[in-house]
Amino acid sequence: MRAKYDEVTKYVTCSGCCSASVAYTAPAKADDQLAVSICEYIAADDKNRLRDKLKSSRVKIRNIFDAVQCNGNNMLRHAIESGAADTGEYIVKNLSKSSLEDGADIAWAEANGHGGSPLIAVIKDRAGL
């Protein structure tokens, strides 16, 4: 009797794992496509399409800021690198002040030759630096 119970438990556990992995795969692909779209709109400095995409996806910048990477950079650094002043300012205004207070993005910009970016002043103003 115990052997049959172990067999059923193993089957239920395996099917639960398989179901969970299948259920998890679909949102990951949707999230990847959302991230690609966000990065493209930032690079194109298209604030309106970025805002519309975020709204239609029901996400806020502050909730995805740490998760979305564009060419290995966060969204704000990607905007600085792309010279996207409008979308960069939109991103800064939608982030919490505490996420900008450490000055890491400013230091990154200055170290990578983007010290003249107009977004530096926007970040400093928002963070109170």
C-alpha positions as CSV (number, residue, x, y, z in Angstrom):
1,M,0.0,0.0,0.0
2,R,2.9,2.4,0.9
3,A,4.5,1.8,-2.6
4,K,1.3,2.9,-4.3
5,Y,1.0,6.0,-2.1
6,D,4.6,6.9,-3.0
7,E,3.9,6.4,-6.7
8,V,0.8,8.7,-6.6
9,T,2.7,11.3,-4.6
10,K,5.6,11.3,-7.1
11,Y,3.1,11.6,-10.0
12,V,1.2,14.5,-8.4
13,T,4.5,16.3,-7.6
14,C,5.9,15.8,-11.1
15,S,2.7,17.0,-12.7
16,G,2.6,20.0,-10.4
17,C,6.2,20.9,-11.4
18,C,5.4,20.5,-15.1
19,S,2.2,22.6,-14.8
20,A,4.1,25.3,-12.9
21,S,6.8,25.5,-15.4
22,V,4.4,25.7,-18.3
23,A,2.3,28.4,-16.5
24,Y,5.4,30.4,-15.8
25,T,6.8,30.3,-19.3
26,A,4.0,32.3,-21.0
27,P,4.3,35.5,-18.8
28,A,8.1,35.5,-19.1
29,K,7.8,35.8,-22.9
30,A,5.2,38.6,-22.5
31,D,7.5,40.3,-20.0
32,D,10.5,40.0,-22.4
33,Q,8.4,41.6,-25.2
34,L,7.3,44.4,-22.8
35,A,11.0,45.1,-21.9
36,V,12.0,45.2,-25.5
37,S,9.3,47.7,-26.4
38,I,10.2,49.9,-23.4
39,C,13.8,49.9,-24.4
40,E,12.9,50.7,-28.0
41,Y,10.7,53.6,-27.0
42,I,13.4,55.0,-24.7
43,A,16.0,54.8,-27.4
44,A,13.7,56.6,-29.8
45,D,12.9,59.2,-27.2
46,D,9.2,58.5,-27.7
47,K,7.6,59.5,-24.3
48,N,4.0,59.2,-25.5
49,R,4.4,55.6,-26.8
50,L,6.4,54.7,-23.6
51,R,3.6,56.1,-21.4
52,D,0.9,54.3,-23.5
53,K,2.8,51.0,-23.4
54,L,3.2,51.2,-19.6
55,K,-0.5,52.1,-19.2
56,S,-1.8,49.4,-21.4
57,S,0.4,46.8,-19.6
58,R,-0.7,48.2,-16.3
59,V,2.8,48.6,-14.9
60,K,4.5,51.5,-13.3
61,I,8.1,52.5,-13.9
62,R,9.1,52.3,-10.2
63,N,7.8,48.7,-10.1
64,I,9.9,47.5,-13.1
65,F,12.9,49.8,-12.9
66,D,15.2,47.3,-11.3
67,A,14.1,44.4,-13.5
68,V,14.3,45.9,-17.0
69,Q,17.7,46.1,-18.6
70,C,18.4,47.8,-21.9
71,N,21.8,46.9,-23.4
72,G,23.0,46.0,-19.9
73,N,21.9,49.3,-18.3
74,N,18.8,50.3,-16.3
75,M,16.2,52.4,-18.1
76,L,17.5,55.7,-16.9
77,R,21.1,55.0,-18.0
78,H,19.8,53.8,-21.3
79,A,18.0,57.1,-21.8
80,I,21.2,59.0,-20.9
81,E,23.2,56.9,-23.3
82,S,20.6,57.3,-26.1
83,G,20.3,61.1,-25.6
84,A,16.6,60.6,-24.8
85,A,15.9,63.7,-22.7
86,D,12.1,63.5,-22.8
87,T,11.8,59.8,-21.9
88,G,14.6,60.2,-19.4
89,E,12.8,63.0,-17.7
90,Y,9.6,61.0,-17.6
91,I,11.4,58.1,-16.0
92,V,13.1,60.3,-13.4
93,K,9.7,61.9,-12.5
94,N,8.2,58.4,-12.0
95,L,10.9,57.1,-9.8
96,S,11.0,57.6,-6.1
97,K,13.4,60.2,-4.8
98,S,15.1,57.6,-2.6
99,S,16.0,55.5,-5.6
100,L,18.0,58.4,-7.0
101,E,19.6,59.7,-3.8
102,D,22.6,57.6,-4.0
103,G,23.8,59.4,-7.1
104,A,24.9,56.1,-8.8
105,D,23.3,57.1,-12.2
106,I,25.0,60.5,-12.1
107,A,28.4,58.9,-11.3
108,W,27.9,56.4,-14.1
109,A,27.0,59.1,-16.6
110,E,30.1,61.2,-15.7
111,A,32.4,58.1,-15.8
112,N,31.1,57.1,-19.2
113,G,31.4,60.4,-20.9
114,H,27.8,61.6,-20.5
115,G,28.4,64.3,-18.0
116,G,26.9,66.9,-20.3
117,S,23.5,65.1,-20.4
118,P,20.6,67.4,-19.6
119,L,19.2,64.4,-17.5
120,I,22.0,65.0,-14.9
121,A,20.3,68.2,-13.8
122,V,16.9,66.5,-13.8
123,I,18.2,63.7,-11.6
124,K,19.9,66.1,-9.2
125,D,16.8,68.2,-8.9
126,R,14.5,65.2,-8.2
127,A,16.9,63.6,-5.7
128,G,17.7,66.9,-4.0
129,L,21.4,66.6,-4.7
